[in-house]
Amino acid sequence: MSEWRRRDAWPRVGPDLVDALIAAAVFVLVLVPLLSGGQSEARLQLEPTPAAVALLGAGCLALAVRRRFPWLVWVATTAVGLVAWVEADGPTPVYLPAVLALATLATRVPTSRSALAAAVSVVLPAVVVAVANDQGLIDSFVLGLAPWSAVAAMTGVAIRNQRAVVAGALDRAVQAEARQEEEAQRRVAEERLRIARDLHDVVAHHIAVVNVQSGVAQHLLRSNPDRAAEALGHVREASQTVLNEVPGLLGLLRTTDEAEPTAPTPTLAGAVDLVERARRSGLDVTLRTTGPASVLSVSADLAAYRVLQESLTNAARHGTGHAEVTLVHDAAGCSLTVRNSCAVPGPDSSGAGRHGLVGMTERVHAAGGTITAGPVGSGGTDWLVEAWVPAETSERVR
């Protein structure tokens, strides 16, 4: 879009200078045959008289403001050309600025008015020549102005239509870009709202543990100090979990009045069910799991589940019907790899590069993990998502 704007803006970088240069070029183009003198084989009067040069200069001077005052310039150049025609007692190239002014006028006014101006440019010279030179309305050179006037008017109309097409395409592109940006913001907002709901599940659960165990500790503090100490240990463990989860997610959330969710938070333990649902939807999924299941934090477990869910959705929507899922568990955490073939190879073929990847990246980074996604293979024929989330006991970077 920025490239389109730069290309569209260049004529506005000094239109007055451009018009002045065009006027000077027309002046030189007409002056050269005038300086040659005499009469051409086409009966063009090429006498370099002071009046002819002065009229040519006046017509070209008017061309310098042809974009600002198209009607006035067309009238002025036509009048100058007709006066030069009468003064030369025959056709003269001094009429050329009037033809250019007609083409400019056609780029600024509706087609009906352009046709009217072209008709006047044909009829008026014939009338003036007939009255001034007693040649009658039937004159070969006068009638020859008809195709020139028609070509000038049609050229102007074509330029105006082309500009309208380009302007319309640019407007549609700008509107599409605005809608895409709005859609991206909406999707990110929805993803953050889902994160807020997941945070509610995490925090509510552990706060409930803190509340229950602190009540137990208070009740048993005097009668059974050992069990009270055990309950306080659970309180400390739950509160520490909340302290570990909240800082990573708090910056992604916003206040919302929506009803709180009641469904349990999904975890990577449901990966098999998620894969089975994808298979029932028609996606051929191969699942490989290595190592015993890692003990993940709640946010890391949820992030890995969402990455798998989004990747399978994109594979079904944008792929060729096959996906390979690999889960590798170890003491440090869990690595998740999803690879699928792309129906249309390219950087955006998976669809995740637009909006889905934003949510996946936010979740994984908030959990202290890493994620990459992009095309792989020759020509980008496959799409690969690789994510890693830390185990609950692994060291997290602050």
SEDREN-373797 format. One line per 8 residues: number of its first residue (from 1); their letters; for each residue x, y, z of N, C-alpha, C. Coordinates in steps of 0.1 Angstrom, whole numbers, plus 5000, padded with zeros to 4 digits. Example, Ala and Ser with C-alpha at 12.3 -4.5 7.8 and 13.67 -1.06 7.14 Angstrom:
1 = AS = 5132 4943 5078 5123 4955 5078 5132 4967 5078 ~ 5128 4978 5071 5137 4989 5071 5129 5000 5079
***
This chain:
1 = MSEWRRRD = 5008 4988 5000 5000 5000 5000 5009 5013 5000 ~ 5019 5013 5008 5028 5024 5008 5034 5027 4995 ~ 5037 5016 4987 5043 5017 4974 5033 5023 4965 ~ 5020 5019 4965 5009 5025 4957 5008 5040 4960 ~ 5009 5044 4973 5007 5058 4976 5019 5066 4970 ~ 5031 5061 4971 5042 5068 4966 5041 5070 4951 ~ 5037 5059 4944 5035 5061 4929 5024 5070 4926 ~ 5013 5070 4933 5002 5079 4930 5005 5094 4934
9 = AWPRVGPD = 5015 5096 4943 5018 5110 4948 5027 5117 4939 ~ 5035 5110 4930 5046 5117 4923 5041 5129 4915 ~ 5029 5128 4907 5025 5139 4899 5023 5152 4907 ~ 5020 5151 4920 5017 5162 4929 5029 5169 4934 ~ 5041 5164 4930 5053 5170 4935 5057 5182 4926 ~ 5049 5191 4923 5053 5202 4914 5045 5202 4901 ~ 5032 5202 4901 5025 5201 4888 5026 5214 4880 ~ 5028 5225 4887 5030 5238 4880 5043 5237 4871
17 = LVDALIAA = 5054 5232 4877 5066 5230 4870 5065 5221 4858 ~ 5057 5210 4860 5055 5201 4849 5047 5207 4837 ~ 5037 5215 4841 5029 5222 4831 5037 5232 4823 ~ 5046 5239 4831 5054 5250 4825 5064 5243 4815 ~ 5070 5232 4818 5079 5225 4809 5072 5220 4797 ~ 5059 5215 4798 5051 5211 4787 5048 5222 4778 ~ 5045 5234 4784 5042 5246 4776 5054 5250 4768 ~ 5066 5250 4775 5078 5254 4768 5081 5244 4756
25 = AVFVLVLV = 5079 5231 4759 5081 5221 4748 5072 5224 4736 ~ 5059 5227 4738 5050 5230 4727 5055 5242 4720 ~ 5059 5252 4727 5064 5265 4721 5075 5262 4711 ~ 5085 5254 4716 5097 5250 4708 5092 5242 4696 ~ 5083 5232 4698 5079 5223 4688 5072 5231 4676 ~ 5064 5241 4680 5057 5249 4669 5067 5259 4663 ~ 5076 5265 4671 5084 5276 4667 5094 5271 4656 ~ 5099 5259 4658 5109 5254 4648 5104 5254 4634
33 = PLLSGGQS = 5092 5248 4631 5087 5249 4617 5084 5264 4613 ~ 5080 5272 4622 5077 5286 4619 5090 5293 4614 ~ 5101 5290 4621 5114 5296 4617 5119 5291 4604 ~ 5114 5280 4600 5118 5275 4587 5112 5283 4575 ~ 5100 5289 4578 5094 5299 4569 5087 5292 4558 ~ 5079 5300 4550 5073 5295 4538 5060 5288 4541 ~ 5056 5279 4532 5043 5272 4533 5046 5257 4530 ~ 5040 5248 4538 5043 5234 4537 5034 5229 4525
41 = EARLQLEP = 5037 5216 4522 5029 5210 4511 5014 5208 4516 ~ 5011 5208 4529 4998 5206 4534 4991 5220 4536 ~ 4996 5230 4530 4991 5244 4530 4992 5251 4544 ~ 5000 5245 4553 5003 5251 4566 5011 5264 4564 ~ 5006 5275 4569 5013 5288 4569 5024 5288 4579 ~ 5036 5289 4575 5048 5288 4584 5056 5300 4584 ~ 5049 5312 4581 5056 5324 4582 5059 5328 4596 ~ 5072 5331 4599 5076 5335 4613 5074 5349 4616
49 = TPAAVALL = 5061 5354 4614 5058 5368 4617 5058 5371 4632 ~ 5060 5383 4635 5060 5387 4650 5046 5384 4656 ~ 5035 5385 4648 5022 5382 4653 5020 5368 4656 ~ 5025 5359 4647 5024 5345 4649 5032 5340 4661 ~ 5044 5346 4663 5052 5342 4674 5046 5347 4687 ~ 5040 5359 4687 5034 5364 4699 5021 5356 4702 ~ 5013 5353 4692 5001 5344 4695 5005 5331 4700 ~ 5016 5325 4694 5021 5312 4699 5025 5313 4714
57 = GAGCLALA = 5032 5324 4717 5037 5325 4731 5025 5327 4740 ~ 5014 5334 4736 5002 5336 4744 4995 5322 4747 ~ 4994 5315 4736 4988 5302 4737 4995 5292 4746 ~ 5009 5292 4745 5017 5283 4753 5017 5288 4768 ~ 5017 5301 4769 5016 5307 4783 5003 5302 4790 ~ 4992 5302 4783 4980 5297 4789 4981 5283 4793 ~ 4988 5275 4785 4990 5260 4788 4996 5258 4801 ~ 5004 5268 4806 5011 5266 4819 5001 5264 4831
65 = VRRRFPWL = 4988 5269 4829 4978 5268 4840 4966 5260 4835 ~ 4969 5251 4826 4958 5243 4820 4951 5234 4830 ~ 4958 5229 4840 4951 5220 4850 4942 5228 4860 ~ 4947 5240 4863 4939 5248 4872 4926 5254 4866 ~ 4927 5258 4854 4916 5265 4847 4914 5258 4833 ~ 4909 5246 4833 4908 5239 4820 4899 5246 4810 ~ 4887 5250 4815 4878 5257 4806 4883 5270 4801 ~ 4889 5278 4809 4894 5291 4805 4906 5289 4796
73 = VWVATTAV = 4914 5280 4798 4926 5278 4790 4921 5272 4776 ~ 4912 5264 4776 4907 5259 4763 4901 5270 4755 ~ 4893 5279 4761 4887 5290 4754 4898 5299 4749 ~ 4908 5302 4757 4918 5312 4754 4927 5306 4742 ~ 4931 5294 4743 4940 5288 4733 4932 5287 4720 ~ 4919 5283 4720 4911 5282 4708 4910 5296 4702 ~ 4907 5306 4710 4907 5320 4704 4920 5324 4698 ~ 4931 5321 4705 4944 5325 4700 4947 5317 4687
81 = GLVAWVEA = 4943 5305 4686 4946 5297 4674 4938 5302 4662 ~ 4925 5306 4665 4917 5311 4654 4922 5325 4649 ~ 4926 5333 4658 4932 5346 4654 4944 5344 4646 ~ 4953 5335 4650 4965 5332 4642 4961 5326 4629 ~ 4951 5318 4628 4946 5313 4615 4942 5324 4606 ~ 4934 5334 4611 4930 5345 4603 4942 5354 4599 ~ 4951 5356 4609 4962 5365 4606 4971 5359 4595 ~ 4973 5345 4595 4981 5339 4586 4974 5336 4573
89 = DGPTPVYL = 4961 5339 4572 4953 5337 4560 4954 5322 4556 ~ 4953 5314 4565 4954 5299 4563 4957 5291 4575 ~ 4957 5278 4574 4960 5270 4586 4974 5272 4591 ~ 4976 5272 4604 4989 5274 4610 4991 5265 4622 ~ 5003 5261 4625 5005 5252 4637 5003 5259 4650 ~ 5001 5272 4650 4998 5279 4662 4986 5274 4669 ~ 4977 5267 4661 4965 5261 4667 4968 5249 4676 ~ 4980 5244 4676 4983 5232 4684 4980 5233 4698
97 = PAVLALAT = 4983 5244 4705 4980 5245 4719 4965 5243 4722 ~ 4956 5247 4713 4942 5245 4715 4938 5230 4715 ~ 4945 5222 4707 4943 5208 4707 4947 5202 4720 ~ 4959 5206 4725 4963 5201 4738 4954 5205 4750 ~ 4949 5218 4749 4940 5223 4759 4927 5215 4759 ~ 4922 5211 4747 4910 5202 4746 4912 5189 4753 ~ 4924 5183 4751 4927 5170 4757 4927 5171 4772 ~ 4933 5182 4777 4934 5185 4792 4920 5187 4797
105 = LATRVPTS = 4911 5194 4790 4897 5196 4794 4890 5183 4796 ~ 4892 5174 4786 4885 5161 4786 4889 5153 4798 ~ 4901 5155 4804 4905 5148 4816 4898 5153 4829 ~ 4892 5165 4828 4886 5172 4840 4871 5172 4840 ~ 4865 5170 4829 4850 5172 4828 4844 5159 4824 ~ 4830 5157 4826 4823 5145 4821 4824 5144 4806 ~ 4822 5131 4801 4823 5128 4787 4814 5137 4778 ~ 4802 5139 4783 4792 5147 4775 4798 5161 4772
113 = RSALAAAV = 4804 5167 4782 4809 5181 4780 4822 5180 4772 ~ 4830 5169 4773 4841 5168 4764 4837 5167 4750 ~ 4826 5159 4747 4821 5158 4733 4816 5171 4728 ~ 4810 5179 4737 4805 5193 4733 4817 5202 4729 ~ 4827 5201 4737 4839 5210 4735 4846 5205 4722 ~ 4846 5192 4719 4852 5187 4707 4844 5192 4695 ~ 4831 5192 4696 4823 5196 4685 4825 5211 4682 ~ 4826 5219 4693 4829 5233 4691 4842 5235 4684
121 = SVVLPAVV = 4852 5227 4688 4866 5228 4682 4866 5225 4667 ~ 4856 5217 4663 4855 5214 4649 4847 5225 4641 ~ 4836 5229 4647 4826 5238 4639 4831 5252 4640 ~ 4836 5257 4651 4840 5271 4652 4851 5275 4642 ~ 4862 5267 4641 4872 5271 4631 4866 5272 4617 ~ 4857 5263 4613 4851 5263 4600 4843 5276 4598 ~ 4835 5280 4608 4827 5292 4607 4836 5304 4606 ~ 4847 5305 4615 4856 5317 4614 4863 5318 4601
129 = VAVANDQG = 4868 5307 4596 4875 5307 4583 4865 5311 4572 ~ 4853 5306 4573 4843 5309 4562 4840 5324 4562 ~ 4839 5330 4574 4836 5344 4575 4848 5353 4571 ~ 4860 5349 4576 4871 5357 4574 4877 5356 4561 ~ 4878 5345 4555 4885 5342 4542 4876 5339 4531 ~ 4863 5339 4532 4853 5336 4522 4857 5322 4515 ~ 4861 5312 4523 4864 5299 4517 4852 5290 4519 ~ 4842 5293 4526 4831 5284 4528 4833 5275 4539
137 = LIDSFVLG = 4823 5268 4542 4824 5258 4553 4831 5245 4549 ~ 4831 5242 4536 4838 5230 4531 4852 5234 4528 ~ 4861 5231 4537 4875 5233 4535 4882 5220 4540 ~ 4891 5215 4532 4897 5202 4536 4905 5203 4549 ~ 4912 5214 4551 4921 5215 4563 4912 5217 4575 ~ 4901 5225 4573 4892 5228 4585 4886 5215 4589 ~ 4881 5207 4579 4875 5194 4582 4885 5184 4588 ~ 4897 5187 4585 4908 5178 4590 4909 5179 4605
145 = LAPWSAVA = 4904 5191 4611 4904 5192 4625 4895 5183 4632 ~ 4885 5177 4625 4876 5168 4632 4883 5156 4638 ~ 4891 5149 4631 4897 5137 4637 4907 5141 4648 ~ 4914 5153 4646 4923 5157 4656 4916 5161 4669 ~ 4905 5168 4668 4897 5171 4680 4891 5159 4686 ~ 4887 5149 4678 4881 5137 4684 4892 5129 4691 ~ 4904 5128 4685 4915 5121 4691 4918 5128 4705 ~ 4919 5141 4705 4923 5148 4717 4912 5146 4728
153 = AMTGVAIR = 4899 5147 4724 4889 5145 4734 4889 5130 4739 ~ 4890 5120 4730 4890 5106 4734 4902 5103 4743 ~ 4914 5109 4740 4925 5107 4748 4923 5112 4762 ~ 4918 5124 4763 4915 5130 4776 4905 5121 4784 ~ 4894 5116 4777 4884 5108 4784 4891 5095 4789 ~ 4899 5089 4780 4906 5077 4784 4915 5079 4796 ~ 4922 5090 4796 4931 5093 4808 4922 5095 4821 ~ 4911 5102 4819 4903 5104 4831 4897 5091 4836
161 = NQRAVVAG = 4893 5082 4827 4887 5069 4831 4898 5061 4838 ~ 4910 5061 4833 4921 5053 4838 4924 5058 4852 ~ 4924 5072 4854 4927 5077 4867 4916 5073 4877 ~ 4903 5073 4872 4892 5069 4881 4894 5054 4885 ~ 4898 5046 4876 4900 5032 4879 4911 5030 4889 ~ 4922 5037 4887 4933 5036 4897 4929 5041 4911 ~ 4922 5053 4911 4918 5058 4923 4908 5049 4931 ~ 4899 5043 4923 4890 5033 4929 4897 5021 4935
169 = ALDRAVQA = 4907 5016 4927 4915 5004 4932 4922 5008 4945 ~ 4928 5020 4945 4935 5025 4957 4926 5026 4969 ~ 4914 5032 4966 4905 5033 4978 4901 5019 4983 ~ 4898 5010 4974 4895 4996 4978 4906 4990 4986 ~ 4918 4992 4981 4930 4987 4988 4931 4993 5002 ~ 4929 5006 5003 4930 5012 5016 4919 5007 5026 ~ 4907 5006 5021 4896 5000 5029 4899 4986 5033 ~ 4904 4978 5024 4908 4964 5027 4918 4963 5038
177 = EARQEEEA = 4928 4972 5037 4939 4973 5047 4933 4977 5060 ~ 4924 4986 5060 4918 4990 5073 4910 4979 5079 ~ 4902 4972 5070 4894 4961 5076 4903 4950 5081 ~ 4914 4947 5074 4923 4937 5078 4929 4941 5092 ~ 4933 4953 5094 4938 4958 5106 4928 4957 5117 ~ 4916 4960 5115 4905 4959 5124 4903 4944 5128 ~ 4903 4936 5118 4901 4922 5121 4913 4916 5129 ~ 4925 4920 5126 4936 4916 5134 4935 4920 5149
185 = QRRVAEER = 4931 4933 5151 4929 4938 5164 4918 4930 5172 ~ 4907 4927 5164 4896 4920 5170 4900 4906 5174 ~ 4908 4899 5165 4912 4886 5168 4922 4885 5180 ~ 4931 4895 5181 4940 4896 5192 4932 4899 5205 ~ 4922 4907 5204 4914 4910 5216 4907 4898 5221 ~ 4901 4890 5212 4894 4878 5215 4904 4868 5222 ~ 4916 4867 5216 4926 4858 5222 4930 4862 5236 ~ 4931 4875 5238 4935 4880 5251 4923 4877 5261
193 = LRIARDLH = 4911 4878 5256 4900 4875 5265 4900 4861 5269 ~ 4903 4852 5259 4904 4838 5263 4915 4835 5273 ~ 4926 4843 5272 4937 4841 5281 4932 4846 5295 ~ 4924 4857 5295 4918 4861 5308 4910 4851 5314 ~ 4902 4844 5306 4894 4833 5312 4902 4822 5317 ~ 4913 4818 5310 4922 4808 5315 4929 4812 5328 ~ 4933 4825 5329 4939 4830 5341 4929 4829 5353 ~ 4916 4831 5350 4906 4830 5360 4906 4815 5366
201 = DVVAHHIA = 4907 4806 5356 4907 4792 5361 4919 4789 5369 ~ 4930 4793 5365 4943 4790 5372 4943 4797 5386 ~ 4940 4810 5386 4941 4817 5399 4930 4813 5408 ~ 4917 4811 5403 4906 4807 5412 4909 4794 5419 ~ 4915 4784 5411 4917 4771 5417 4927 4772 5429 ~ 4938 4779 5426 4948 4780 5437 4944 4789 5448 ~ 4937 4799 5446 4932 4807 5457 4922 4799 5465 ~ 4914 4791 5459 4905 4782 5466 4913 4773 5475
209 = VVNVQSGV = 4924 4767 5470 4933 4759 5478 4939 4766 5490 ~ 4943 4779 5487 4948 4787 5498 4938 4789 5509 ~ 4926 4792 5505 4915 4795 5514 4912 4783 5522 ~ 4910 4771 5516 4907 4759 5524 4918 4755 5533 ~ 4930 4755 5528 4941 4750 5536 4944 4759 5548 ~ 4943 4772 5545 4945 4782 5556 4934 4780 5567 ~ 4922 4777 5563 4912 4774 5573 4915 4762 5581 ~ 4920 4751 5574 4924 4739 5581 4935 4742 5591
217 = AQHLLRSN = 4945 4750 5586 4956 4753 5595 4952 4761 5608 ~ 4942 4770 5606 4937 4778 5617 4930 4769 5627 ~ 4923 4759 5621 4915 4750 5630 4924 4741 5638 ~ 4935 4736 5631 4943 4726 5638 4956 4732 5644 ~ 4957 4745 5644 4969 4751 5649 4972 4747 5664 ~ 4962 4746 5672 4965 4742 5686 4964 4728 5689 ~ 4954 4721 5682 4951 4707 5685 4961 4698 5678 ~ 4965 4701 5666 4974 4692 5658 4984 4701 5650
225 = PDRAAEAL = 4994 4706 5656 5004 4715 5650 5010 4708 5637 ~ 5012 4695 5637 5019 4689 5625 5010 4690 5613 ~ 4997 4687 5615 4988 4688 5603 4986 4703 5599 ~ 4986 4712 5609 4985 4726 5606 4997 4731 5598 ~ 5009 4726 5601 5021 4729 5593 5020 4724 5579 ~ 5014 4711 5578 5013 4705 5565 5003 4714 5556 ~ 4992 4718 5563 4982 4727 5555 4989 4740 5551 ~ 4997 4746 5560 5004 4758 5556 5014 4756 5545
233 = GHVREASQ = 5019 4744 5544 5028 4741 5533 5020 4741 5519 ~ 5008 4735 5520 5000 4736 5508 4996 4750 5504 ~ 4994 4758 5514 4991 4773 5512 5003 4779 5505 ~ 5014 4777 5510 5026 4783 5504 5028 4778 5490 ~ 5026 4765 5487 5028 4760 5474 5018 4766 5464 ~ 5005 4767 5468 4995 4772 5459 4998 4787 5457 ~ 5001 4794 5467 5004 4809 5465 5016 4811 5457 ~ 5026 4803 5458 5038 4804 5449 5034 4801 5434
241 = TVLNEVPG = 5026 4792 5432 5021 4789 5419 5014 4801 5413 ~ 5005 4807 5421 4998 4819 5416 5008 4830 5413 ~ 5018 4832 5421 5028 4843 5419 5036 4840 5406 ~ 5038 4827 5403 5046 4824 5391 5037 4826 5378 ~ 5024 4824 5379 5016 4824 5368 5011 4839 5364 ~ 5008 4846 5374 5002 4859 5372 5011 4869 5365 ~ 5024 4871 5368 5032 4881 5361 5033 4879 5346 ~ 5033 4866 5342 5035 4863 5328 5023 4867 5320
249 = LLGLLRTT = 5011 4867 5326 4998 4869 5319 4992 4882 5321 ~ 4995 4889 5332 4988 4901 5336 4989 4912 5325 ~ 5000 4913 5319 5002 4923 5309 4993 4921 5296 ~ 4988 4909 5294 4981 4906 5282 4966 4908 5284 ~ 4961 4911 5296 4947 4911 5299 4941 4924 5299 ~ 4928 4925 5298 4921 4937 5299 4908 4934 5307 ~ 4902 4945 5313 4890 4943 5321 4878 4939 5312 ~ 4870 4930 5316 4859 4926 5308 4847 4923 5318
257 = DEAEPTAP = 4835 4925 5313 4823 4922 5321 4817 4909 5317 ~ 4823 4901 5308 4817 4889 5304 4816 4879 5316 ~ 4807 4870 5314 4805 4860 5325 4817 4851 5326 ~ 4820 4847 5338 4832 4838 5340 4829 4824 5335 ~ 4839 4818 5329 4837 4804 5324 4836 4794 5335 ~ 4830 4783 5332 4828 4772 5342 4835 4760 5337 ~ 4839 4759 5324 4845 4747 5318 4859 4746 5324 ~ 4864 4733 5326 4878 4731 5331 4888 4736 5320
265 = TPTLAGAV = 4899 4740 5325 4910 4744 5316 4916 4732 5309 ~ 4916 4732 5295 4922 4721 5288 4937 4720 5290 ~ 4942 4708 5290 4957 4706 5291 4962 4696 5281 ~ 4975 4695 5280 4981 4686 5270 4978 4672 5272 ~ 4972 4668 5284 4968 4654 5286 4956 4651 5276 ~ 4949 4661 5271 4939 4659 5262 4943 4659 5247 ~ 4956 4658 5245 4961 4658 5231 4956 4647 5223 ~ 4955 4635 5229 4950 4623 5222 4935 4626 5217
273 = DLVERARR = 4927 4631 5226 4913 4634 5223 4913 4645 5212 ~ 4922 4654 5213 4922 4665 5203 4926 4660 5189 ~ 4935 4651 5189 4939 4644 5176 4928 4636 5171 ~ 4921 4629 5180 4910 4620 5175 4899 4629 5169 ~ 4896 4640 5175 4886 4649 5169 4890 4654 5156 ~ 4903 4657 5154 4908 4662 5141 4907 4651 5131 ~ 4909 4638 5135 4908 4627 5126 4893 4625 5121 ~ 4884 4627 5131 4870 4625 5128 4865 4636 5118
281 = SGLDVTLR = 4872 4648 5119 4868 4659 5109 4874 4657 5095 ~ 4882 4646 5094 4887 4643 5080 4902 4645 5079 ~ 4909 4650 5089 4924 4652 5088 4931 4640 5092 ~ 4941 4635 5084 4949 4624 5086 4961 4628 5095 ~ 4960 4624 5108 4970 4629 5118 4978 4617 5123 ~ 4991 4619 5123 5000 4609 5129 5006 4615 5142 ~ 5004 4608 5153 5008 4613 5166 5020 4605 5171 ~ 5031 4611 5175 5042 4604 5181 5045 4611 5194
289 = TTGPASVL = 5047 4603 5205 5050 4608 5218 5062 4601 5223 ~ 5072 4609 5229 5084 4604 5234 5086 4608 5249 ~ 5089 4599 5257 5092 4602 5271 5079 4603 5280 ~ 5081 4601 5293 5069 4603 5302 5065 4617 5302 ~ 5052 4619 5305 5046 4632 5304 5053 4641 5314 ~ 5057 4653 5309 5063 4663 5318 5053 4669 5327 ~ 5058 4674 5339 5050 4681 5348 5051 4696 5345 ~ 5041 4700 5338 5040 4714 5333 5032 4723 5342
297 = SVSADLAA = 5036 4736 5342 5027 4745 5349 5014 4746 5342 ~ 5004 4752 5349 4991 4753 5343 4991 4761 5330 ~ 4998 4773 5330 4998 4781 5319 5006 4775 5307 ~ 5017 4768 5310 5025 4761 5300 5017 4749 5294 ~ 5010 4742 5302 5001 4731 5297 4990 4736 5288 ~ 4984 4747 5292 4973 4753 5284 4979 4758 5271 ~ 4991 4765 5272 4997 4770 5260 5000 4759 5249 ~ 5006 4748 5254 5009 4737 5245 4996 4732 5239
305 = YRVLQESL = 4986 4730 5247 4973 4725 5241 4968 4735 5231 ~ 4968 4748 5233 4963 4757 5223 4971 4757 5211 ~ 4984 4756 5212 4993 4755 5200 4989 4743 5192 ~ 4987 4732 5198 4983 4720 5191 4970 4722 5184 ~ 4960 4727 5192 4947 4729 5186 4947 4739 5174 ~ 4954 4750 5175 4955 4759 5164 4962 4754 5152 ~ 4972 4746 5155 4980 4740 5144 4972 4730 5136 ~ 4964 4722 5143 4956 4712 5136 4945 4719 5129
313 = TNAARHGT = 4939 4729 5135 4929 4737 5127 4934 4743 5114 ~ 4946 4749 5115 4952 4754 5103 4955 4743 5093 ~ 4960 4732 5098 4963 4721 5089 4951 4716 5081 ~ 4940 4715 5088 4927 4711 5082 4922 4721 5072 ~ 4924 4734 5076 4918 4745 5067 4927 4748 5055 ~ 4940 4748 5057 4949 4752 5046 4958 4742 5041 ~ 4958 4730 5047 4967 4719 5042 4960 4710 5032 ~ 4968 4699 5029 4963 4689 5020 4956 4677 5026
321 = GHAEVTLV = 4954 4678 5039 4947 4667 5046 4956 4658 5055 ~ 4969 4661 5056 4977 4653 5064 4986 4661 5074 ~ 4988 4657 5086 4996 4664 5095 5004 4654 5104 ~ 5016 4658 5109 5024 4650 5117 5026 4657 5130 ~ 5023 4651 5142 5024 4657 5155 5034 4649 5163 ~ 5044 4656 5169 5054 4650 5177 5055 4657 5190 ~ 5053 4649 5201 5055 4654 5215 5067 4648 5221 ~ 5076 4656 5226 5088 4651 5232 5089 4657 5247
329 = HDAAGCSL = 5087 4648 5256 5087 4651 5271 5101 4648 5277 ~ 5106 4658 5285 5118 4655 5292 5117 4663 5305 ~ 5128 4663 5313 5128 4670 5326 5127 4685 5324 ~ 5132 4690 5313 5132 4705 5312 5118 4710 5307 ~ 5110 4702 5300 5097 4706 5296 5092 4698 5285 ~ 5084 4703 5276 5078 4696 5265 5080 4703 5252 ~ 5084 4696 5242 5086 4701 5228 5074 4696 5220 ~ 5068 4705 5212 5057 4702 5203 5060 4706 5189
337 = TVRNSCAV = 5059 4696 5180 5061 4699 5166 5049 4694 5158 ~ 5044 4703 5149 5033 4700 5140 5037 4704 5126 ~ 5037 4694 5117 5041 4697 5103 5030 4692 5094 ~ 5026 4700 5084 5016 4696 5075 5020 4702 5061 ~ 5015 4695 5051 5017 4700 5037 5007 4711 5034 ~ 5012 4721 5026 5004 4732 5022 4997 4730 5009 ~ 4984 4734 5009 4976 4733 4996 4982 4743 4986 ~ 4985 4755 4991 4990 4766 4983 5004 4770 4989
345 = PGPDSSGA = 5015 4766 4984 5028 4769 4990 5030 4784 4991 ~ 5036 4788 5002 5039 4803 5003 5040 4806 5018 ~ 5044 4819 5021 5046 4823 5035 5033 4824 5042 ~ 5021 4826 5036 5009 4827 5043 5000 4815 5041 ~ 5005 4804 5036 4997 4793 5032 4990 4786 5044 ~ 4995 4787 5056 4989 4780 5067 4978 4789 5073 ~ 4978 4801 5071 4968 4810 5078 4972 4814 5091 ~ 4982 4807 5098 4986 4810 5111 4994 4823 5111
353 = GRHGLVGM = 5000 4826 5100 5009 4838 5100 5001 4851 5101 ~ 4988 4850 5100 4980 4863 5101 4976 4866 5115 ~ 4967 4857 5120 4961 4860 5134 4964 4849 5144 ~ 4962 4837 5139 4964 4826 5149 4977 4825 5156 ~ 4988 4829 5148 5001 4828 5153 5003 4839 5164 ~ 4996 4850 5163 4997 4860 5174 4992 4855 5187 ~ 4981 4848 5187 4976 4842 5200 4985 4831 5205 ~ 4990 4822 5196 4999 4812 5200 5012 4817 5206
361 = TERVHAAG = 5017 4827 5200 5030 4833 5204 5028 4840 5218 ~ 5017 4847 5220 5015 4853 5233 5014 4843 5244 ~ 5006 4832 5241 5005 4822 5252 5018 4815 5255 ~ 5026 4811 5245 5038 4804 5248 5048 4813 5255 ~ 5049 4826 5250 5059 4835 5257 5055 4838 5271 ~ 5042 4839 5273 5037 4842 5287 5040 4830 5296 ~ 5041 4818 5291 5044 4806 5299 5059 4804 5300 ~ 5067 4813 5294 5082 4812 5295 5087 4803 5284
369 = GTITAGPV = 5080 4800 5273 5085 4791 5263 5089 4798 5250 ~ 5091 4790 5240 5095 4796 5227 5087 4790 5216 ~ 5085 4797 5205 5077 4791 5194 5082 4797 5181 ~ 5082 4789 5170 5085 4794 5157 5075 4787 5148 ~ 5072 4794 5137 5062 4789 5127 5066 4795 5113 ~ 5065 4787 5103 5068 4792 5090 5069 4781 5080 ~ 5070 4784 5067 5071 4774 5056 5085 4768 5056 ~ 5086 4755 5053 5098 4748 5052 5097 4739 5039
377 = GSGGTDWL = 5108 4733 5035 5109 4725 5024 5111 4733 5011 ~ 5113 4726 5000 5116 4733 4987 5103 4740 4983 ~ 5105 4753 4981 5093 4761 4977 5083 4764 4988 ~ 5086 4761 5000 5077 4763 5011 5064 4754 5010 ~ 5067 4741 5006 5055 4732 5004 5050 4727 5018 ~ 5057 4728 5029 5052 4723 5042 5052 4735 5051 ~ 5043 4734 5061 5043 4744 5072 5046 4737 5085 ~ 5056 4743 5092 5061 4737 5105 5059 4747 5116
385 = VEAWVPAE = 5053 4741 5127 5052 4748 5140 5060 4741 5150 ~ 5069 4748 5157 5077 4742 5167 5076 4750 5180 ~ 5072 4744 5191 5070 4751 5203 5076 4743 5215 ~ 5081 4751 5225 5087 4744 5237 5082 4752 5249 ~ 5077 4744 5259 5072 4750 5271 5079 4744 5283 ~ 5083 4752 5293 5091 4746 5304 5083 4738 5314 ~ 5090 4729 5320 5084 4721 5331 5082 4730 5343 ~ 5074 4726 5352 5070 4735 5364 5083 4737 5373
393 = TSERVR = 5092 4728 5372 5104 4729 5381 5115 4735 5374 ~ 5114 4738 5360 5125 4744 5353 5127 4758 5356 ~ 5139 4763 5355 5142 4777 5358 5136 4786 5348 ~ 5129 4797 5352 5122 4806 5343 5130 4819 5343 ~ 5131 4825 5331 5138 4837 5329 5130 4849 5333 ~ 5135 4857 5342 5127 4869 5347 5133 4882 5340
***
